[in-house]
């Protein structure tokens, strides 16, 4: 599982996240969203080093 660095939408700090091979990040947002309905699309929540919550939507 490759590690990808994503920017926190609130402060810009880099957040590391493991994604499946061939995955594409669709969005990184501070606003929580419902789990995507598409079968190959997932959402994961993370916290940056400054304690900001972010939500990443990706598909593979």
Helices and strands as residue ranges (DSSP letters): E 2-7, E 14-19, E 24-29, E 41-47, E 53-59
